[in-house]
Amino acid sequence: MAHSSVKGKLIAVIGDEDTCTGFLLGGVGELNKNRQPNFMVVDKNTSISDIEDCFKAFVSRPDIAIILINQNIAEEIRMTLDAYTQPIPSVLEIPSKEHPYDASKDSILRRAKGVFVAE
């Protein structure tokens, strides 16, 4: 079998400790060549600017294809998320253990629905 020089892309996670731990146990965790992780654990002491900086760093990394973010954390950086319009990396809002998913708050889902709604 021939080996390909093309490497796969990563999933990044911005979430609470339980969410990040679950994805890391599932094998999502990676460090790039600069030793930067593809996840960020957000707690009550994490500043909004730190979350925004991490999100901006993830969208600029060529090795990341999907960014998963807890919806309650996405609410804190909604302006930054709404300003992001690129298809890759794709951004998906996910529920957390403490905060159930609310489709009405998901601006990315609203944009996607707008693409498929017949006029």
PEKA-V999829 format. One line per field, one symbol per residue. phi: phi as a letter, one per 30 degrees, with the letter a starting at -180 (. if undefined). burial: b if it has 16 or more other C-alpha atoms within 10 Angstrom, else e. A space follows every 50 residues. Layout:
phi = ???
burial = ???
This chain:
phi = .dccddcdccccbcadddddddddddjddbcddcicdcbbdcbdcddddd dddddddddcddcccbccbedddeddceddddddbddbddcbcbdcdcbd dbddcddddddddddcddc
burial = eeeeeeeeebbbbbbbeebbbebeeeebbeeeeeeeebbbebeeeeeeee bbebbeebbeeebbbbbbbbbbbbbeebeebeeeeeeebbbbbbbbeeee beeeebbbeeeeeeeeeee
